Amino acid sequence: MPSLPSIPILYDRYGDFDLLVDSRRLRDPEKTLFFALPGQRTHGNKFVGQLYRKGVRHFVVHTLRRGPQVQGELDKRGKYPEATFLLTDDPLRLLQQLAAHHRRQFDIPVLAITGSNGKTIVKDWLAQLLQPYLKVCASPRSYNSRIGVPLSVWQLRPEHEVAIFEAGISEAGEMAALAEIILPTCGLFTMLGSAHAAGFTDELAKHREKISLFRGAKWVVVPADDTTSVGLLRKLDVEPITHLGIKGRWLEVEEVSLELPFPELPAIYLENAYAAATAAYALGLGKEQIAASLPDLHVLDNRLEQRAGLHGGPVINDSYSNDLTALAAALDFAEARANSGKLCLILGTIQPRSSNSPSTRVSAPEDTLLPLLHPRLTRLLTIGETNAGLSRSIAGARHFSHPEALLAELGNIPFSPGEVILIKGASEERLHRVADALSRQQHRTLLRIDLAALRHNFNVYRSGTSAKMIVMVKASAYGGGAPPVAHALAEAGADYLAVAYPDEGSHLRQHGLQLPIMVLNAAGHDFDRMLSNRLEPVIHRLEDLRRAREAGLKVHLELDTGMARLGFRPAELKALLTELRSGDYERTIASVFTHLAASEDGAHDDFTRQQINTFDAAYERIAEALGAFPSRHLLNSNGISRFPGHAYEYVRLGIGLYGIGDAAKAAALRPVLSFSTRVTAVFELKAGQSIGYGRRGKMAHDGRVAVLSVGYADGLPRLAGEGRFSVRLPGGLAPVIGSVCMDMTMVDVSQLPGVKVDDEAMLFGADHPIEELAEAAMTIPYEILTGIGPRVQRVYTAE
Ligand SMILES: *Cc1c(COP(=O)(O)O)cnc(C)c1O
């Protein structure tokens, strides 16, 4: 094999090329260097032929000694006479080395961001604060991985005056490579409060690894209460710049106190705004300069949002920024959800790549966009002058000169029920109006599901175990909506899905989920349909076991070790073993498992250990009877945190995905769900006047009452009434007064003079823990979540 030219020689040749790792994002074939990386499902080597036909001529390919298929592609090299192949056994490493070399051509401040939460939002906000004064290069979205970091760094151009790069690690040992590429001159560390410093050794090791990103940097911004990070930074000889925010009005940066107009934000986001403002200050912006753009920092509108559409399919609104990277990412998201094969794109004006554009090359949008869009769309509606040419070059596309023209025509476009509609535009065009017009909106009560936080939480659990992940999406994914949650978890790397009933499994298949699906509650008469949907029943009766084998189903054996619910009980084990010995079950049995009854409660740890021992002993006998070792699993969310030594081959993750119900990991998890409604009316009442049914509410004083558009039919339990629970309104908490009605609820806002019609009222969310509602209603968060009614609109956000 010829050896590779050195990095400086390769850099001379490819320094102004696009580095491509995803064949769908091709823009400029002649100036593209494609890296064939091994992916989870397919190997990049397989795309060589396809890209060659599109005009790509430069390829970095893997010299796999194993993997005949990939090798086969390579042996066909003769088919690509004009191509240059760079052969290496580590294409990713070469990508990283090129990026690291590129980075070293620049002598500007390079700020690296890492931490446990909010990295992307802090990066976006910091870029927003700096942009009026400096030319900023910032990583797109959350490009923070071993692949994302080099691609981000590659965007550095001579005109840039400051760079901000995000770094995230999913496995131990990854940070050193990222640090070498970014070579930060300064940094920012985000951390959720000091609770994190609790100090398990592996937590501390992880923390130390994250901080090692900043080795060699001059200074690093950290929250003042994060004393662990401060200590670790000092050990590296890096100056910590601490910040402490007070009530969204004051920011103390080391000894300096700044009065600044932070926008009204939930507490955890306010922490992110403090961090961004501190970094802007440390990078040399003055107080007045920071104050000028602070009020514009917003949380949700810069993210992709998925809602249910009037036409019956999802409407995905991503109308914040519309450069090519953002468009490619949104298309990926939409395409994964378009299992009907119907994908409509409503496309506004394409911006040059925000501030980090390689502005030297400007080409007509149709040239760069055609390869990105062409094979994937079934409908294209374009808006704005610069898209006219694109519209002409795609058959069947329709063009509108401005958003109003499209809005006027929307009702006449025959969207079909399964069609996924993606709306992509820049914020100035305000295409969210199109999204609003296309979305179901009968009810103003919303359950928001933050898919980025869900993914984060999934990774928190996954990084702590070597077991594969079964994610529990039963009961409509604990109320969040099974298909969107399952899609997000599949993309995050889940290995298995689990539901309670066969219909839930079929529903996931209809929505295009491909992962294996385990069904907890299934009986013999369901088996035929289960087979056609590739669903795998949990078995707890011998006759079902036989039927499943005859039907050719894969099954999971449940053992009852103390939950006293479903499963083979110890007394039934003997009969089970006899059956297993008598027949050919080796391929039928995919796993053997049990469920812990009290994994969350230290008072029952002896019982839990006994369950585990009972399981282990039974498993050994089952394996012996089978003559095989099927996979084992017994840990739910709290089990994963509290009995990590028994993770075995799989774990079953449920409530922890939502950032609740698992005290041991609470500090590392992010809130995923928020349940909110709106104020429909506000009026005054005199002391002594009664409120609502049965006159159970009474004004203790003259004051004001607000009516909310939420009732027990939506999932606000009636037990939350009569002062037992308070909703969060702008300005503070308002107790429920009188009984909760079916569709409405009254709250006392006498103490909150600013409250007005249309204000948002939080029932639970980032700033209002679900436990408060659960306690008021004398129940647990699981029941609150799964009790949220079907008419409540689910809205999904993703980065
Ligand atoms: C619901 C369920 C889980 C998940 O439990 P969490 O406490 O939500 O993590 C795991 N296993 C089985 C069998 C379940 O029914």
The ligand as an SDF file (V2000), in Angstrom:
LIG
                    3D

 15 15  0  0  0  0  0  0  0  0999 V2000
  -42.0320    0.3830   32.8290 C   0  0  0  0  0  0  0  0  0  0  0  0
  -41.0250   -0.6640   32.9300 C   0  0  0  0  0  0  0  0  0  0  0  0
  -39.6530   -0.3370   32.9950 C   0  0  0  0  0  0  0  0  0  0  0  0
  -39.1340    1.0610   33.1160 C   0  0  0  0  0  0  0  0  0  0  0  0
  -39.2260    1.5160   34.4290 O   0  0  0  0  0  0  0  0  0  0  0  0
  -38.7430    2.9770   34.8720 P   0  0  0  0  0  0  0  0  0  0  0  0
  -38.9150    3.0100   36.3230 O   0  0  0  0  0  0  0  0  0  0  0  0
  -39.6720    3.9190   34.1720 O   0  0  0  0  0  0  0  0  0  0  0  0
  -37.3480    3.1220   34.4170 O   0  0  0  0  0  0  0  0  0  0  0  0
  -38.7570   -1.3860   32.9440 C   0  0  0  0  0  0  0  0  0  0  0  0
  -39.1660   -2.6700   32.8670 N   0  0  0  0  0  0  0  0  0  0  0  0
  -40.4800   -3.0170   32.8320 C   0  0  0  0  0  0  0  0  0  0  0  0
  -40.8410   -4.4620   32.7470 C   0  0  0  0  0  0  0  0  0  0  0  0
  -41.4580   -2.0250   32.8700 C   0  0  0  0  0  0  0  0  0  0  0  0
  -42.7400   -2.3670   32.8510 O   0  0  0  0  0  0  0  0  0  0  0  0
  1  2  1  0
  2  3  1  0
  2 14  2  0
  3  4  1  0
  3 10  2  0
  4  5  1  0
  5  6  1  0
  6  7  2  0
  6  8  1  0
  6  9  1  0
 10 11  1  0
 11 12  2  0
 12 13  1  0
 12 14  1  0
 14 15  1  0
M  END
$$$$
